[in-house]
Amino acid sequence: MTTHNMLIAPDFSPERFAGWHMFNILIQKRANLNMHLNIPASHAEQEELISAGNIQVIYANPFDATTLIREQGYRAVARPIGKSDEMVIAAAANSDINCLEDLTVGATISMANNRDVKLIGLRLLEAVDLEENDLNWTVTETYQAAARQVIKGESQAAFFLAEIFHSFSRLTKAQLSVLIESDLADISHVLLIKDDFPDTDILMDAILNLHNDEDGKAALTELGMPQGFEVMSEEDGEFMLDLMETLLN
């Protein structure tokens, strides 16, 4: 039996790791497909794996989805229900930065390499007349590392994927102060399938019906998406891509 490759974008909280393996095992059984799960440790590793040209299915963040659809022959087929990609800007709780207005030109912002989070954050900073070139940027391997830099005073604030921020330990969150959290709702990670993938219908049937039994519900709950996935029409996909491109411009 042919083995297909599925890649999960590396910007999920560590507690979701087991959930993705549960998800993959169930999908293989129900679709009767061999799916090899690829979970890159960084965005650079993700790009390397995709560039090799043998990834059929990708759970991608919306920024990467734009390029993958427009330039690399993938199409959006599904998205998690009720799970939009929001972001948080936070400073150290013991710092003198208590609101967005306290961030000034020359401030250092820490963040993991997640470009859609950066785009949304920059849109939020427009309210206080700050642009990308007004700030210094430190890119960390993980969001946890970004949090440590803020707590240590090595940067004035950090950008976080909201789900990851809210998954931090109570101790970490006690040392951080939320300046703002986005509320966009229309932007989410999406499931992409390569245009020439022969088993799209079988795979989609397995994924869309995961929420209908206990094993599937358990896997989805581990992933923080208990309602499961919904079909993403071409029109829905284009709307989200247009929104991402608006953020870019």
For each residue, the residues with C-beta under 8 A, 3 or more apart:
1: 33 34
2: 34
3: 34 35 36
4: 33 34 35 36 56 57 197 199
5: 35 36 38 49 54 55 56 57
6: 24 35 36 37 38 55 56 57 58 59
7: 38 39 40 46 49 50 55 57 58 59
8: 12 20 37 38 39 58 59
9: 12 46 58 59 60 61 64 189
10: 39 40 41 42 43 45 46
11: 43 61 112 114 117 161 164
12: 8 9 16 17 20 163 164
13: 16 163 164 167 224
14: 17
15: 18 167
16: 12 13 19 20 222 223 224
17: 12 14 20 21 39
18: 15 21 22 222
19: 16 22 23 219 220 221 222 223 224
20: 8 12 16 17 23 24 37 39 223
21: 17 18 24 25 37
22: 18 19 25 26 218 219 222
23: 19 20 26 27 210 219 220 222 223
24: 6 20 21 27 28 35 37
25: 21 22 28 29
26: 22 23 29 30 206 210 215 216 219
27: 23 24 30 31 33 35 203 206 207 210
28: 24 25 31 32 33 34 35
29: 25 26 32
30: 26 27 205 206 209
31: 27 28 35 199 202 203 205 206
32: 28 29 202
33: 1 4 27 28 199 202 203
34: 1 2 3 4 28
35: 3 4 5 6 24 27 28 31 57
36: 3 4 5 6
37: 6 8 20 21 24
38: 5 6 7 8 49 55
39: 7 8 10 17 20
40: 7 10 43 45 46 48 49
41: 10 45
42: 10 45 46 113 141
43: 10 11 40 46 47 113 114
44: 47 48 113
45: 10 40 41 42 48 49
46: 7 9 10 40 42 43 49 50 64
47: 43 44 50 51
48: 40 44 45 51 52
49: 5 7 38 40 45 46 52 55
50: 7 46 47 53 55 58 68 72
51: 47 48
52: 48 49 55
53: 50
54: 5
55: 5 6 7 38 49 50 52 58 194
56: 4 5 6 193 194 197
57: 4 5 6 7 35 191 192 193 194 197 203
58: 6 7 8 9 50 55 64 68 74 191 192
59: 6 7 8 9 189 190 191 192
60: 9 64 65 68 74 189 190 191 192
61: 9 11 64 65 85 114 115 116 189
62: 65 66 85 116 187 188 189 190 240 244
63: 66 67 114 115 116 119 244
64: 9 46 58 60 61 67 68 115 116
65: 60 61 62 68 69 74 76 189 190 192 240 241 244
66: 62 63 69 70 241 244 245
67: 63 64 70 71 72
68: 50 58 60 64 65 71 72 74 192
69: 65 66 72 74 75 76 192 237 241
70: 66 67 241
71: 67 68
72: 50 67 68 69
73: 194 195 196
74: 58 60 65 68 69 192 193 194 195
75: 69 192 193 195 234 237
76: 65 69 79 190 191 192 232 234 236 237 240
77: 191 192 193 200 204 231 232
78: 190 191 204 207 208 229 230 231 232
79: 76 83 188 189 190 191 229 230 232 236
80: 83 188 189 223 225 227 228 229 230
81: 225 227 228 229 230
82: 225 227
83: 79 80 188 189 224 225
84: 184 185 186 187 188
85: 61 62 116 117 120 161 162 184 187 188 189
86: 120 161 162 163 181 182 183 184
87: 117 120 121 124 159 160 161 162 181 182
88: 159 160 161 162 165 166 178 180 181 182
89: 100 121 124 125 157 158 159 160 178 179 180 181
90: 147 150 157 158 160 165 176 177 178 179
91: 95 97 98 102 103 150 156 157 158 176 177 179
92: 95 97 150 151 153 175 176 177
93: 174 175 176 177
94: 175
95: 91 92 153 156 177
96: 102
97: 91 92 102 103 156 157 177 179
98: 91 102 177 179
99: 102 179
100: 89 103 124 125 127 128 179 180
101: 128
102: 91 96 97 98 99
103: 91 97 100 107 125 128 130 135 156 157 179
104: 107
105: 130 134 135
106: 134 135 136
107: 103 104 135 136 155 156 157
108: 135 136 137 138 154 155 156
109: 121 135 136 137 138 155 156 157 158 159
110: 138 140 145 146 149 150 154 155 157 158 159
111: 114 117 118 121 137 138 139 140 143 146 158 159 160
112: 11 117 139 140 141 142 143 145 146 161
113: 42 43 44 139
114: 11 43 61 63 111 117 118 159 161
115: 61 63 64 118 119
116: 61 62 63 64 85 119 120 187 244 247
117: 11 85 87 111 112 114 120 121 159 160 161
118: 111 114 115 121 122 159
119: 63 115 116 122 123 244 247 248
120: 85 86 87 116 117 123 124 182 184 187 247
121: 87 89 109 111 117 118 124 125 159
122: 118 119 125 126 131 132
123: 119 120 126 247
124: 87 89 100 120 121 127 180 182
125: 89 100 103 121 122 128 130 131
126: 122 123 129 130 131
127: 100 124
128: 100 101 103 125
129: 126
130: 103 105 125 126 134 135
131: 122 125 126 134 135
132: 122 135 137
133:
134: 105 106 130 131
135: 103 105 106 107 108 109 130 131 132
136: 106 107 108 109
137: 108 109 111 132
138: 108 109 110 111 146 149 154 155
139: 111 112 113
140: 110 111 112 143 145 146 149
141: 42 112 145
142: 112 145 146
143: 111 112 140 146 147 158 160 161 164 165
144: 147 148 168 172
145: 110 112 140 141 142 148 149
146: 110 111 112 138 140 142 143 149 150 155 158 159 160
147: 90 143 144 150 151 158 160 168 172 176
148: 144 145 151 152
149: 110 138 140 145 146 152 154 155 158
150: 90 91 92 110 146 147 153 154 155 156 157 158 176
151: 92 147 148 172 175 176
152: 148 149
153: 92 95 150
154: 108 110 138 149 150
155: 107 108 109 110 138 146 149 150 158
156: 91 95 97 103 107 108 109 150
157: 89 90 91 97 103 107 109 110 150 179
158: 89 90 91 109 110 111 143 146 147 149 150 155
159: 87 88 89 109 110 111 114 117 118 121 146
160: 87 88 89 90 111 117 143 146 147 164 165
161: 11 85 86 87 88 112 114 117 143 164 165
162: 85 86 87 88 165 166 181 182
163: 12 13 86 166 167 224
164: 11 12 13 143 160 161 167 168
165: 88 90 143 160 161 162 168 173 176 178
166: 88 162 163 173
167: 13 15 163 164
168: 144 147 164 165 172 173 176
169: 172 173
170: 173 174
171: 174 175
172: 144 147 151 168 169 175 176
173: 165 166 168 169 170 176
174: 93 170 171
175: 92 93 94 151 171 172
176: 90 91 92 93 147 150 151 165 168 172 173
177: 90 91 92 93 95 97 98
178: 88 89 90 165 181
179: 89 90 91 97 98 99 100 103 157
180: 88 89 100 124
181: 86 87 88 89 162 178
182: 86 87 88 120 124 162
183: 86
184: 84 85 86 120 187
185: 84
186: 84 239 240 243
187: 62 84 85 116 120 184 240 243 244
188: 62 79 80 83 84 85 240
189: 9 59 60 61 62 65 79 80 83 85
190: 59 60 62 65 76 78 79 232 237 240
191: 57 58 59 60 76 77 78 79 207 229 232
192: 57 58 59 60 65 68 69 74 75 76 77
193: 56 57 74 75 77 197 200 203 204
194: 55 56 57 73 74 197
195: 73 74 75
196: 73
197: 4 56 57 193 194 200 203
198:
199: 4 31 33 202 203
200: 77 193 197 203 204
201: 204 205
202: 31 32 33 199 205 206
203: 27 31 33 57 193 197 199 200 206 207
204: 77 78 193 200 201 207 208 231
205: 30 31 201 202 208 209
206: 26 27 30 31 202 203 209 210
207: 27 78 191 203 204 210 228 229
208: 78 204 205 228 229 230 231
209: 30 205 206 212 216
210: 23 26 27 206 207 213 216 217 219 220 228 229
211: 216 217 220 226 227 228
212: 209 216
213: 210 216 217
214: 217 218
215: 26 218 219
216: 26 209 210 211 212 213 219 220 228
217: 210 211 213 214 220 221 226
218: 22 214 215 221 222
219: 19 22 23 26 210 215 216 222 223
220: 19 23 210 211 216 217 223 225 226 227 228
221: 19 217 218 224 226
222: 16 18 19 22 23 218 219
223: 16 19 20 23 80 219 220
224: 13 16 19 83 163 221
225: 80 81 82 83 220 228 229
226: 211 217 220 221
227: 80 81 82 211 220
228: 80 81 207 208 210 211 216 220 225
229: 78 79 80 81 191 207 208 210 225
230: 78 79 80 81 208
231: 77 78 204 208
232: 76 77 78 79 190 191 236 237
233: 236 237
234: 75 76 237 238
235: 238 239
236: 76 79 232 233 239 240
237: 69 75 76 190 232 233 234 240 241
238: 234 235 241 242
239: 186 235 236 242 243
240: 62 65 76 186 187 188 190 236 237 243 244
241: 65 66 69 70 237 238 244 245
242: 238 239 245 246
243: 186 187 239 240 246 247
244: 62 63 65 66 116 119 187 240 241 247 248
245: 66 241 242 248 249
246: 242 243 249
247: 116 119 120 123 243 244
248: 119 244 245
249: 245 246
